[in-house]
Amino acid sequence: MEGWIETCRSVVSPWECDITEHFTIAYYFDRLADAAPTTAEMLGFRDDVRLIGRRFDVRFARELRAGASFHILSGPIAREESWLCLGHQVVDSANGEVTAWIQETLRTATPLSSTEMHILNWPGPAVEKRPEPSTLEGFIPTARDRVRPRDLDADGNFALAAFVHRFTTANIQALAAIGGTSSYMQAERRGYSTFELILNVTTPPRLGVPLLVETGLVHLGNSSIRFVHRMCDPVTGSEFARLGQFGVLLDLDARRPAPLPEVLRLAAARLLVPVEQPGN
């Protein structure tokens, strides 16, 4: 694809697959941690530019399973004075199919360089606006620990994958809270398969800082559930990052969405939190 830069070429290792038997979402972000700076370097994005926020809008088109080979194509798809949007396509190297579409928006504290930049057309799906919770009441604790040295990247910052590993823990805890326990999932051959993520990073936590993730359930469909997870400092309540996670109950044998059983639906309905209405 003309203008797109290959920024990663890799494989799915068996240990990178989760209980749903496909590539764990945190490891997508592990590879993005390589793709994003490579793209920025090729575009002449200066090292002294200070980021004040980072957002990822991810749409998974199909699964990558153990042993799959893949590569990432990246390039700039939008730009203004104080932000730059990069597009990333995760491509199955065996057949050329795009398995995930990712838009990464970088917000900066100072204006970007006026250097000319060729903006590429985005061939992927448009980002869908999702309602945010209107209150934190009803959120339940789903992960708690501290920032450890292994969570830091080469620059000493909290790594993207470290955020998502915590949110994955939160997802499993939230599912257990509505009856989707490990014993239920194993007996019924079910899993939770994410098809959309929205990750907003505001202030990466520092080494040694305590972390708390709280989760609210904001959508309940026939087979779909959308969670919103927020990572914060449990002492001050200040938010480090937020993840909107939309997925379906997956039949692990048919690899298709399965209807939520009534017992899970009733338990989930009790945990629903209100969301902002359009225009608010």
SVG drawing of the C-alpha trace seen along z (x, -y; Angstrom):
<svg xmlns="http://www.w3.org/2000/svg" viewBox="-33 -26 48 55">
<polyline fill="none" stroke="black" stroke-width="0.4" points="0.0,0.0 1.6,-3.2 2.8,-5.5 2.3,-3.1 5.4,-2.1 6.1,1.4 6.8,0.8 6.7,4.3 6.9,7.9 6.3,10.6 4.4,13.9 1.9,14.9 3.7,17.0 1.6,19.7 2.2,18.0 0.8,14.7 -2.7,16.3 -5.3,16.0 -8.1,18.2 -10.2,17.3 -7.4,19.0 -6.3,16.1 -3.8,13.3 -4.1,11.4 -4.9,7.7 -2.1,6.5 0.4,8.0 -1.1,6.1 -0.1,3.0 3.3,4.5 3.9,4.5 2.3,1.0 4.9,-0.2 7.4,0.6 5.3,-0.6 4.4,-4.0 7.9,-5.4 9.2,-3.9 6.5,-5.8 7.2,-9.0 11.0,-8.7 10.4,-8.3 8.1,-11.3 10.7,-13.5 8.6,-13.7 11.0,-15.4 12.2,-13.7 11.6,-16.9 7.8,-17.0 6.0,-16.5 2.8,-14.4 -0.1,-15.3 -2.4,-12.5 -2.6,-9.5 -5.7,-7.8 -6.1,-4.5 -9.3,-3.5 -9.0,0.2 -11.3,2.3 -10.6,6.0 -11.7,7.5 -10.7,11.1 -8.6,13.3 -4.9,14.0 -4.2,17.4 -1.0,19.1 1.6,19.4 0.1,16.7 2.5,14.4 1.6,10.7 3.1,7.3 2.0,3.7 1.6,0.9 1.6,-2.6 1.3,-6.2 -0.2,-9.6 -3.9,-9.9 -4.7,-13.3 -2.9,-16.3 -3.5,-19.6 -1.3,-22.1 -1.4,-20.3 -2.2,-16.7 -1.2,-14.0 -3.3,-10.9 -1.4,-7.8 -3.1,-4.8 -1.9,-1.3 -3.1,1.8 -2.3,5.2 -2.0,7.5 -2.0,11.3 1.3,11.9 0.0,15.2 -2.9,13.8 -2.7,10.0 -6.0,9.6 -6.2,6.8 -7.0,8.3 -7.1,5.0 -7.5,1.3 -6.0,-1.1 -6.1,-4.9 -3.6,-6.5 -4.0,-10.1 -1.0,-11.9 -1.8,-15.2 1.1,-17.6 1.8,-20.4 3.4,-22.6 2.6,-23.1 4.1,-20.4 6.7,-21.3 5.4,-22.8 7.3,-20.2 5.3,-19.0 3.7,-15.6 1.9,-13.4 -1.4,-12.5 -2.7,-9.1 -6.3,-8.1 -7.6,-5.8 -9.0,-2.6 -10.4,-1.3 -13.7,-1.8 -14.6,-5.2 -14.4,-5.6 -17.7,-5.2 -18.6,-7.5 -19.5,-5.6 -21.3,-7.1 -19.2,-7.5 -20.6,-6.7 -22.4,-9.7 -21.3,-8.6 -18.7,-6.4 -21.3,-5.1 -21.8,-1.4 -18.2,-0.8 -16.6,2.2 -12.9,2.7 -11.4,5.2 -7.6,4.8 -5.2,3.5 -1.4,3.5 1.6,1.2 3.8,0.1 6.8,2.4 10.1,2.1 9.0,4.7 6.0,2.4 8.4,-0.3 9.5,-0.7 12.9,-1.7 12.3,-5.3 11.2,-4.6 7.5,-5.2 4.6,-2.9 4.3,-0.7 1.2,-0.4 1.0,3.3 1.2,2.7 -2.0,0.6 -3.8,3.3 -2.6,6.2 -4.3,4.5 -7.5,3.8 -7.5,7.5 -7.4,8.5 -10.3,6.1 -12.3,7.6 -11.9,11.2 -12.8,9.9 -15.9,8.1 -17.0,11.2 -16.7,13.3 -18.8,10.7 -21.8,11.5 -21.3,15.3 -18.8,15.7 -16.4,17.4 -13.4,19.6 -15.3,22.8 -18.4,21.6 -16.3,20.6 -14.4,23.9 -17.5,26.1 -19.5,24.2 -16.6,23.6 -17.1,19.9 -14.9,16.8 -15.2,13.0 -13.9,11.8 -13.2,8.1 -14.0,6.5 -13.5,2.8 -11.2,0.9 -10.9,-2.8 -7.8,-3.5 -7.2,-7.0 -4.0,-7.6 -3.8,-10.9 -1.0,-10.6 1.2,-7.5 1.8,-6.4 5.3,-6.4 7.4,-3.5 6.0,-2.4 2.7,-4.2 -0.3,-2.2 -2.9,-1.4 -6.6,-0.7 -8.8,0.3 -12.6,-0.1 -15.1,1.2 -18.6,0.2 -20.9,2.1 -22.4,-0.3 -24.0,1.9 -25.8,5.2 -26.9,6.8 -28.0,10.2 -24.4,11.5 -22.5,8.3 -21.2,6.5 -19.4,3.2 -17.2,2.4 -15.5,-0.9 -12.4,-0.4 -10.7,-3.3 -7.2,-3.1 -6.6,-5.6 -4.5,-6.3 -6.5,-4.8 -5.4,-7.5 -6.1,-10.6 -8.6,-9.2 -6.8,-10.9 -7.2,-9.0 -4.2,-7.6 -6.1,-5.9 -9.5,-4.7 -10.4,-1.8 -13.7,-1.2 -14.0,2.5 -16.7,3.9 -17.0,7.6 -19.2,10.7 -19.6,14.0 -17.8,16.3 -18.5,20.0 -14.9,21.3 -15.7,24.3 -17.9,22.5 -15.8,19.3 -19.0,17.3 -21.0,15.1 -23.2,17.0 -26.3,15.5 -25.9,14.5 -27.6,17.1 -30.4,15.6 -28.6,16.1 -25.6,14.0 -27.9,11.4 -29.8,10.8 -26.6,10.5 -25.1,8.1 -28.3,6.0 -27.8,5.3 -24.3,3.8 -25.4,1.5 -24.4,-2.1 -26.0,-5.1 -24.3,-6.7 -24.3,-10.2 -27.1,-11.1 -26.5,-12.6 -26.2,-16.4 -25.1,-16.4"/>
</svg>
